[in-house]
Amino acid sequence: MNLKDTTLYKFLIVLLAIASIPALFGGVMEPDGALYASMSKNIILFKDWFNLYGRGADWLDKPHLTFWISAASFKIFGISSFAYKLPSFLFGLLGAWYLYKLAKDIYDEKTGLISAVIFLSALHIITSTFDVRAEIYITTFTLASIYHYYKAHQNSFWRIVAGSFFAACAILIKGIFVLIPVFAGFIIYWLLTKQYRQLLKPKWYIAILLIFVFITPELYSLYTQFDLHPEKIVFERTGVSGLKFFFWDSQFGRFFNNGPIKGKGDISFFLHTTLWAFLPWSVLFYTAVVNLFKRKNRIALAPESIMIWASAAVTFLIFSLSKFQLPHYILIIFPQFSIITALYLRELDTKGLKIFFIIQNIIFILVIALLSALAYFFGFENPYIIIGILIVIFAISFLLFKGILLETIIARSAFLSVGLMIFLFIFFYPALLKYQSGMQAGNWLKQNYPTAKPAVLNYIDAFSFDFYAPGEVKYLHNYSDLDKSKHLKDLVIYIPEQELAKLKSEYNAEILKSFEYFHTTKLTGKFLNAKTRPQVLENFYLVKIH
């Protein structure tokens, strides 16, 4: 394909963006996506933008901005999965644009474009586009903050304001730990290049002050919902301070594992997570990191490169040492990973190009073969059509892009990601979500019984039912709660199978509809194989009390 290389990379960016669009029209997945969607729905239903409610109770975990953004979209477009996914999709593209701008300003346009291609085609970015992870927002906001603070070296005050605004937005998504990827790179860069005076310049202290000014809506919300009401039961106790949780427990408490939310840390967790999450670029990335340990390779880079790899290294180390780890945390430093990989790709000699030409082709063939096998065994109605589409994408990429060239490696890898998006967004996820019983039950209720008063009995994790069911969903935590509510007209309850016998015998419950369920984010071989799938399915029911 004889295109000027920058034109090719722009084409690939547009292609990746277009291939992401079908994700907007899919369902919202449990657990986190559906939970956050239901909480954003509650903001609209209750007309309350300061108090967060999830699972039928006061909710204290993540800050408010994720929910404010989604609720604003609901206000404009109505409560729907499309309205929930649209902001995340747009902010993901904004993140790619800021990545391009940062890499272009430090290096050149070609590096910026390659970095954006790598970022948009990384596996975990693709899945998060469908899954709507809060980390997409954090990634964009931290990157935008880094970019504006980098430009603030030119003594532009509005860049300080913009950088602080985006840093505050990142905090309002996740908490104050996000300042580590923002500032760690700058501080290490200044120290290693002996720019000690930067640490004393008033503008950086003004920047920190502005961050605290911009997060005041969050502090007000937490104070009024929790600190003013010590009688509220949160984390199974009273007297919980929302402000203390925000500044300490949610961040340092998780890191040291002494807060209300605990985990089990593994220092190698993000090493092997990156291997799959950053596909098809992970082998290149790890090679690029090893390459950075050679002093001559570091010297060849622009001094500002220190800011990029130091930000990634410090954040990666802190994540690895933390006792609370989830795979999507690593998304926050994917922009830095993308730049590091792009720089390494550009420096490859003929021998290096040959090696990675072979490696990337092997990855391409293996992934296409794996997806084809999954299409066959999963039980799609027309698996051969799906396999045919994957083969066509494979053939097009190998016919259009030939030769042991940098452009060939990048283009074929990007086409692989496009094929993956088509497979996931158009075929796999829609088929998978047929087994997300809460979503299916909520949609059925909305279509067939729109006047119903929906409720959930003895099941706290009904996230997708909460979002898709019409109106507010009541959480009945025990049969005493049911006794208080059973008189309600049109009460329809969503229940797991173990509750069915008691409801039928003691409450004369009528089954309206049954739904098959599987935990869709914890896939197993038995589930993926259509022949063994019935062995691992559970059943949920919608019942009406007479």
matplotlib code that plots the C-alpha trace (Angstrom):
import matplotlib.pyplot as plt

x = [0.0, 1.8, 0.8, 3.0, 3.7, 2.0, -1.0, -1.0, -1.0, -3.8, -5.8, -5.2, -6.3, -9.5, -10.0, -9.5, -11.9, -14.6, -14.2, -14.8, -18.2, -20.2, -19.3, -21.6, -24.6, -23.9, -25.1, -23.5, -21.5, -21.4, -20.0, -18.4, -19.9, -23.5, -23.0, -21.8, -24.5, -27.2, -25.7, -25.7, -29.3, -30.1, -28.7, -31.4, -34.2, -33.6, -32.5, -29.6, -26.1, -24.3, -25.4, -24.4, -26.6, -25.7, -27.4, -30.1, -27.9, -25.4, -22.3, -18.7, -15.9, -15.1, -15.4, -18.3, -17.0, -17.6, -21.2, -21.6, -20.4, -22.7, -25.7, -25.1, -25.2, -28.4, -29.9, -29.1, -29.8, -32.0, -31.1, -29.7, -26.6, -25.6, -25.8, -23.7, -21.0, -20.8, -18.7, -16.2, -15.8, -15.3, -12.9, -10.9, -10.5, -9.5, -6.9, -5.4, -5.4, -3.5, -1.1, -0.4, 0.1, 2.5, 4.6, 4.6, 5.8, 8.6, 9.7, 7.9, 4.6, 5.4, 6.1, 2.9, 0.9, 2.5, 1.9, -1.8, -2.1, -0.5, -2.7, -6.0, -5.2, -4.1, -6.3, -7.3, -8.2, -10.4, -12.2, -12.5, -14.3, -17.1, -16.8, -16.7, -13.9, -13.4, -9.7, -10.4, -11.3, -8.4, -6.0, -7.2, -7.3, -3.8, -2.4, -4.1, -2.6, 0.9, 0.6, -0.5, 2.1, 4.7, 3.7, 3.6, 7.4, 6.9, 5.5, 1.9, -0.4, -3.5, -1.5, -1.1, -4.8, -5.6, -3.1, -4.5, -8.1, -7.4, -5.4, -8.4, -10.7, -8.4, -8.6, -12.4, -12.5, -10.1, -8.5, -5.3, -3.0, -3.4, -1.1, 1.8, 1.7, 1.2, 4.0, 6.5, 7.8, 8.4, 10.1, 12.5, 13.1, 14.0, 16.3, 18.2, 18.6, 19.6, 16.8, 16.5, 15.0, 11.8, 11.0, 11.0, 9.0, 5.8, 3.7, 4.0, 2.7, -0.1, -0.8, -1.3, -3.4, -5.6, -6.0, -7.5, -9.8, -11.1, -11.8, -14.0, -17.3, -16.2, -15.2, -18.5, -20.4, -18.6, -18.9, -22.7, -23.4, -21.2, -19.4, -22.6, -24.3, -22.1, -25.2, -25.2, -24.0, -21.1, -18.7, -20.9, -20.1, -21.2, -19.1, -17.5, -15.9, -16.2, -13.3, -11.0, -12.0, -11.2, -7.8, -6.6, -8.6, -9.5, -5.9, -3.3, -5.7, -5.7, -2.0, -1.1, -4.2, -5.4, -8.5, -12.1, -11.5, -8.8, -7.0, -4.1, -1.1, 1.3, 4.4, 4.4, 0.7, 1.1, 4.1, 1.9, -1.2, 0.7, 1.6, -2.0, -3.5, -1.0, -1.4, -0.4, 2.4, 3.5, 6.5, 7.7, 7.1, 9.0, 11.9, 11.8, 12.0, 15.0, 16.5, 16.2, 18.5, 21.4, 22.9, 23.7, 20.0, 18.8, 21.4, 20.1, 16.6, 15.4, 15.9, 12.2, 11.9, 12.9, 9.5, 7.7, 9.5, 9.9, 6.1, 5.4, 8.1, 7.1, 3.4, 4.0, 6.2, 3.6, 0.8, 3.0, 3.7, 0.1, -2.0, -5.1, -4.7, -7.0, -6.0, -7.6, -5.4, -2.6, -4.5, -3.5, 0.1, -0.7, 0.0, 3.5, 3.8, 2.7, 5.3, 8.1, 7.1, 6.8, 10.3, 11.7, 10.0, 11.4, 14.9, 14.8, 17.5, 17.1, 17.8, 15.4, 12.6, 13.0, 12.7, 9.6, 8.1, 8.1, 6.9, 4.0, 2.9, 3.0, 0.8, -1.6, -1.9, -2.3, -5.0, -7.0, -6.8, -7.9, -10.8, -11.8, -11.8, -13.8, -16.3, -16.7, -17.1, -19.1, -22.2, -22.9, -25.7, -23.3, -19.7, -18.3, -19.4, -17.4, -14.4, -14.7, -14.6, -11.5, -9.8, -10.7, -9.2, -6.1, -5.8, -6.4, -3.7, -1.2, -2.0, -2.0, 1.1, 4.1, 7.8, 9.9, 9.1, 8.1, 4.8, 4.0, 4.5, 2.3, -0.4, -0.8, -0.9, -3.6, -5.6, -5.5, -7.0, -9.7, -10.5, -10.7, -13.0, -15.4, -15.4, -15.9, -18.4, -20.5, -20.5, -19.0, -20.2, -23.9, -23.9, -22.2, -24.7, -27.6, -26.4, -26.3, -29.6, -30.1, -29.9, -32.2, -34.7, -34.6, -35.2, -38.0, -39.7, -39.3, -40.9, -43.6, -44.4, -43.4, -45.6, -43.9, -42.3, -39.0, -37.2, -34.4, -34.6, -31.5, -29.1, -26.9, -25.1, -28.1, -26.2, -27.5, -31.1, -30.8, -29.8, -32.1, -35.3, -37.8, -37.6, -36.0, -35.1, -35.8, -33.3, -35.0, -32.3, -34.4, -38.0, -38.9, -38.2, -40.4, -43.2, -43.1, -43.3, -45.5, -48.6, -47.2, -49.1, -47.2, -44.3, -42.1, -39.0, -35.8, -34.5, -31.9, -33.2, -32.6, -35.3, -38.0, -39.3, -40.0, -41.7, -43.9, -44.9, -45.3, -46.0, -48.0, -45.5, -46.1, -43.1, -43.3, -40.0, -36.8, -33.4, -30.1, -27.1, -23.3, -20.7, -19.8, -16.4, -15.2, -15.2, -14.3, -13.7, -17.0, -19.0, -17.2, -18.0, -21.6, -21.8, -20.8, -22.3, -25.6, -23.5, -22.4, -25.5, -27.6, -31.2, -32.8, -36.5, -38.9, -41.8, -45.0, -46.4, -50.2]
y = [0.0, 3.1, 5.8, 8.4, 6.9, 9.7, 9.4, 5.6, 6.2, 8.7, 6.2, 3.5, 5.8, 6.6, 2.9, 2.0, 4.7, 3.6, -0.1, 1.0, 2.5, -0.8, -1.0, 2.0, 0.0, -3.1, -3.7, -2.6, -5.3, -6.3, -5.8, -2.3, -0.9, -1.8, -0.7, 2.7, 3.0, 2.2, 4.8, 7.4, 6.5, 7.2, 10.7, 11.4, 9.5, 11.2, 14.6, 14.5, 15.2, 15.3, 12.0, 8.7, 5.6, 2.1, -1.2, 0.7, 2.4, 5.3, 4.5, 5.4, 4.1, 6.0, 9.8, 11.5, 12.6, 9.2, 9.4, 13.1, 12.6, 9.6, 11.4, 14.4, 12.2, 10.6, 14.1, 14.8, 11.5, 9.7, 6.7, 4.1, 2.0, 4.2, 7.4, 5.7, 4.5, 7.6, 9.8, 7.1, 6.5, 10.2, 10.6, 7.7, 9.4, 12.6, 10.6, 9.4, 13.0, 14.2, 11.3, 12.4, 16.0, 15.1, 12.7, 15.1, 18.1, 16.1, 14.1, 14.5, 14.0, 10.4, 9.3, 10.9, 9.1, 5.7, 6.2, 6.9, 3.8, 1.6, 3.1, 2.7, -0.9, -2.3, -5.1, -3.7, -0.3, -2.2, -4.2, -1.2, 0.7, -1.9, -2.4, 1.3, 1.4, 4.5, 4.1, 5.4, 8.7, 8.7, 7.9, 10.8, 13.3, 12.4, 12.5, 15.9, 17.2, 16.0, 17.6, 21.0, 21.0, 20.1, 23.1, 25.2, 25.2, 27.9, 30.1, 30.2, 30.6, 29.1, 25.9, 25.7, 26.2, 23.6, 21.1, 21.5, 21.2, 17.9, 16.7, 17.5, 15.7, 12.6, 12.9, 13.2, 9.9, 7.8, 9.7, 11.5, 8.6, 9.7, 12.6, 10.1, 9.5, 13.2, 14.6, 11.7, 12.0, 15.8, 15.6, 12.8, 14.6, 17.9, 16.0, 14.0, 17.0, 19.2, 21.6, 22.1, 25.6, 24.1, 22.7, 26.2, 28.0, 29.5, 28.3, 24.6, 25.5, 27.5, 24.4, 22.3, 25.0, 25.1, 21.3, 21.6, 24.5, 22.3, 19.3, 21.3, 20.0, 16.5, 17.5, 19.3, 16.2, 13.8, 16.1, 16.6, 12.9, 11.3, 13.7, 15.5, 12.2, 10.0, 7.9, 6.4, 2.8, 2.5, -0.5, -2.1, 0.7, 4.2, 7.3, 7.0, 10.2, 10.7, 13.1, 10.7, 7.9, 10.2, 11.4, 8.2, 5.0, 4.7, 5.2, 4.6, 2.2, 0.0, 0.4, -0.7, -3.0, -1.5, 0.3, -1.0, -2.4, -5.0, -7.1, -9.6, -8.1, -10.0, -8.1, -9.9, -9.2, -6.3, -7.9, -10.8, -8.6, -6.3, -9.4, -9.9, -6.4, -4.6, -7.1, -7.1, -4.8, -6.4, -8.3, -5.1, -3.1, -5.4, -5.4, -1.6, -1.5, -3.8, -1.6, 1.4, -0.2, 0.3, 3.7, 4.5, 4.0, 6.4, 9.0, 8.9, 9.9, 13.5, 14.5, 14.8, 11.0, 10.8, 12.3, 9.5, 6.4, 7.7, 8.4, 4.9, 3.2, 4.8, 4.2, 0.6, 0.0, 1.5, -0.6, -3.7, -3.1, -2.3, -4.9, -4.1, -4.9, -5.1, -5.6, -2.3, -0.1, -0.6, 1.4, 4.6, 4.3, 2.8, 6.2, 6.1, 2.4, 3.5, 6.2, 3.9, 1.3, 3.8, 5.1, 1.7, 0.7, 3.8, 2.8, -0.7, -1.7, -4.2, -7.1, -5.9, -5.3, -8.9, -10.3, -8.3, -8.8, -12.5, -12.1, -9.8, -12.1, -15.1, -13.1, -12.2, -15.8, -17.2, -14.6, -15.2, -19.0, -18.6, -16.4, -18.8, -21.7, -19.7, -18.8, -22.5, -23.9, -21.0, -22.0, -19.0, -19.5, -18.8, -19.5, -19.9, -16.3, -15.0, -17.2, -15.9, -12.3, -12.9, -14.6, -11.7, -9.2, -11.4, -11.6, -7.9, -6.9, -9.3, -8.3, -4.5, -4.4, -6.3, -6.3, -6.2, -2.5, -0.5, 0.4, -3.2, -4.3, -1.4, -1.7, -5.5, -5.2, -2.5, -4.6, -7.5, -5.2, -4.1, -7.8, -8.3, -5.3, -6.7, -10.1, -8.8, -5.9, -7.4, -11.1, -12.2, -9.6, -9.6, -13.4, -13.3, -10.8, -13.1, -14.8, -11.6, -12.3, -9.0, -7.1, -9.5, -9.4, -5.6, -5.2, -7.8, -6.0, -2.6, -4.0, -6.2, -4.7, -1.0, -0.1, -2.7, -1.7, -3.7, -5.1, -7.5, -10.1, -11.5, -10.7, -7.6, -7.8, -7.2, -4.3, -4.7, -5.4, -2.2, -0.2, -1.8, -2.2, 0.7, 3.3, 2.8, -0.7, -1.6, -3.9, -6.3, -7.7, -10.2, -11.5, -8.9, -6.3, -8.2, -8.4, -4.6, -4.2, -7.0, -4.9, -2.6, -2.7, -4.2, -5.4, -7.6, -9.2, -10.4, -13.5, -16.2, -19.8, -20.6, -18.2, -19.6, -22.5, -20.3, -17.6, -20.1, -21.9, -19.0, -16.0, -17.5, -16.1, -16.3, -16.8, -14.2, -15.2, -17.2, -16.2, -18.1, -16.6, -16.8, -14.4, -12.9, -11.5, -14.8, -17.0, -20.6, -23.3, -25.1, -21.9, -21.1, -24.6, -24.7, -28.4, -28.1, -24.6, -25.9, -27.5, -24.1, -21.9, -20.7, -19.4, -16.2, -15.4, -12.5, -13.2, -11.4, -11.7, -12.2]
z = [0.0, -1.2, 1.2, 2.8, 6.2, 8.2, 6.0, 6.7, 10.4, 10.2, 8.2, 10.8, 13.6, 11.8, 11.1, 14.7, 15.8, 13.4, 14.4, 18.0, 17.2, 17.4, 21.1, 21.7, 20.8, 23.0, 26.5, 29.7, 31.4, 35.0, 37.5, 37.5, 34.3, 35.2, 38.9, 37.8, 35.2, 37.8, 40.2, 37.4, 36.7, 40.4, 40.1, 37.4, 39.2, 42.5, 41.0, 43.5, 42.2, 45.5, 47.2, 45.6, 46.0, 44.9, 45.7, 47.4, 50.0, 50.5, 48.4, 49.3, 47.1, 43.9, 43.7, 41.8, 38.4, 36.6, 37.7, 37.0, 33.4, 32.8, 34.4, 32.2, 29.2, 30.5, 30.9, 27.2, 25.5, 28.0, 30.2, 27.9, 27.4, 24.4, 26.5, 29.2, 26.8, 24.6, 27.0, 27.7, 23.9, 23.3, 26.2, 24.9, 21.5, 23.4, 25.2, 21.9, 20.7, 23.8, 23.4, 19.8, 20.9, 23.7, 21.6, 18.7, 20.8, 22.5, 19.4, 16.0, 14.3, 13.2, 16.7, 17.9, 15.3, 15.9, 19.7, 19.0, 16.8, 19.5, 22.2, 20.3, 19.2, 22.6, 23.8, 27.2, 25.6, 23.2, 25.9, 28.1, 25.3, 25.6, 29.3, 30.1, 32.7, 34.8, 34.0, 30.5, 32.0, 34.3, 31.5, 29.4, 32.3, 33.6, 30.1, 29.4, 32.7, 31.8, 28.4, 29.7, 32.5, 30.0, 27.9, 31.1, 31.0, 28.4, 31.2, 30.0, 33.0, 31.3, 30.8, 34.6, 35.0, 32.3, 33.8, 37.3, 36.0, 34.3, 37.3, 39.5, 37.1, 37.4, 41.2, 40.9, 39.1, 41.2, 44.1, 44.9, 43.9, 40.3, 41.0, 41.0, 37.2, 36.7, 38.8, 39.3, 35.8, 36.1, 39.4, 38.3, 35.0, 36.8, 39.3, 36.6, 34.4, 37.3, 36.9, 40.6, 40.3, 38.8, 42.3, 43.7, 41.0, 42.4, 39.4, 40.5, 44.0, 42.4, 40.3, 43.4, 45.0, 41.9, 42.0, 45.5, 44.4, 41.5, 43.7, 46.2, 44.6, 45.6, 49.1, 49.6, 48.3, 50.6, 53.6, 53.3, 52.6, 55.2, 57.6, 58.5, 59.1, 61.3, 62.1, 58.6, 58.4, 55.9, 55.6, 58.4, 60.9, 61.8, 62.1, 58.7, 57.4, 53.6, 53.6, 55.5, 53.1, 50.1, 51.3, 53.1, 53.2, 49.5, 48.4, 51.2, 52.9, 49.8, 49.3, 52.8, 53.0, 56.3, 55.0, 54.7, 51.2, 51.2, 48.6, 48.1, 46.3, 44.0, 43.0, 39.6, 38.9, 36.5, 34.7, 33.4, 33.1, 30.7, 28.6, 27.5, 28.2, 25.9, 23.0, 20.1, 21.3, 24.6, 23.3, 21.6, 24.7, 27.0, 24.6, 24.5, 28.3, 28.3, 25.7, 28.0, 30.5, 28.0, 28.7, 25.0, 24.1, 26.8, 25.8, 22.2, 23.3, 23.9, 27.6, 28.1, 27.6, 31.2, 32.0, 30.1, 31.3, 34.9, 35.1, 33.9, 36.0, 39.3, 38.8, 37.7, 40.8, 43.1, 41.5, 41.9, 45.5, 46.3, 48.2, 46.1, 42.4, 39.4, 35.8, 34.5, 36.8, 34.3, 31.6, 33.3, 32.0, 28.6, 26.9, 28.3, 27.2, 23.7, 23.4, 24.7, 22.2, 19.3, 20.0, 20.0, 16.8, 15.1, 16.1, 14.8, 12.4, 9.5, 11.8, 14.5, 11.9, 10.6, 14.1, 15.0, 11.6, 12.3, 15.9, 15.0, 12.2, 14.6, 17.1, 14.2, 13.1, 16.6, 17.6, 14.3, 14.9, 18.5, 17.6, 14.8, 17.2, 19.7, 17.0, 16.2, 19.7, 21.3, 19.4, 17.1, 14.6, 11.7, 12.9, 9.4, 8.5, 11.5, 10.6, 7.0, 8.1, 10.2, 7.3, 5.0, 7.4, 7.6, 3.9, 3.3, 5.8, 4.3, 0.7, 1.3, 3.6, 2.3, 3.0, 6.1, 6.9, 10.0, 8.3, 7.6, 11.2, 12.5, 9.9, 10.3, 14.1, 13.8, 11.4, 13.9, 16.5, 14.0, 13.5, 17.2, 17.6, 14.9, 16.6, 20.1, 19.5, 16.7, 17.6, 20.9, 23.4, 22.2, 22.4, 25.8, 27.3, 26.6, 29.8, 31.8, 33.3, 35.1, 31.8, 30.1, 33.0, 33.1, 29.4, 29.4, 32.3, 30.5, 27.3, 28.8, 32.2, 32.1, 35.1, 37.4, 40.7, 40.3, 43.4, 44.2, 47.0, 48.8, 46.0, 46.4, 43.0, 40.6, 38.9, 35.4, 36.5, 38.5, 35.4, 32.8, 34.8, 34.6, 37.4, 40.8, 41.9, 45.6, 47.4, 49.8, 52.0, 53.8, 54.1, 56.6, 53.9, 51.6, 54.1, 54.3, 50.5, 49.3, 49.4, 46.7, 43.4, 40.5, 42.7, 40.5, 42.2, 40.6, 42.5, 42.3, 42.0, 45.7, 46.7, 44.3, 46.4, 49.5, 47.5, 45.7, 48.9, 51.3, 49.1, 46.2, 43.8, 40.0, 37.7, 35.0, 33.2, 33.8, 32.7, 32.3, 34.1, 34.0, 35.5, 32.1, 33.2, 34.6, 31.5, 31.7, 29.2, 30.1, 29.5, 26.2, 24.8, 23.8, 24.6, 28.2, 28.9, 30.4, 33.2, 34.5, 34.0, 36.9, 36.7, 37.9, 37.9, 37.7, 40.1, 41.0, 44.5, 44.7]

ax = plt.figure().add_subplot(projection="3d")
ax.plot(x, y, z, "-o")
ax.set_aspect("equal")
plt.show()
